[in-house]
Amino acid sequence: MTHNTEITPKFHPEITPPLEELEAQERHLVFRRFTYEDAWALGSLLVELAREREAPLAIDIHRAGQQLFHAALPGSTPDNDAWIARKRRVVERYGASSYLVGTRFRAKGTTFEESSRLDPDTYAAHGGSFPINVEGVGVIGTVTVSGLPQLQDHRFVVEALEEFLKR
């Protein structure tokens, strides 16, 4: 019997979507406007989708520094709220999804934690936070989930945004 002693590389192209795909999501998922009512409707959609899947998520929507929506579903914990805050700060600082930011660092052969020079207790470039980008304005807020593995958190938010923006 042979044992694989290869160290896991920092970037798995077969697992991580290509940078081009992640960047295209951000170009595509743009709002014409984003109101308090939109935050409630998007947050409610996220809760509905999470309940259907019995996903143990905490869900958060911020705009201009104000929390407009928050929900904690069964199975989520206070740690999820801490993860939300750390991921949200990455989006606020970089203007891109937390997963895309982390992937950009991994594509360079490093990690966000090793190379960003930011406190990992304050910032986390893990999937699950996505910018609320308004056409002609730019990034005005974030939609963030925590509770699943990071790629699943990212995909969950993207799926909800795609559905919401079709309406």
Summary of the structure (lengths in Angstrom):
residues: 167
radius of gyration: 16.1
end to end distance: 55.2
largest distance: 60.3
contacts: 514
relative contact order: 0.20
helix: 46%
strand: 18%
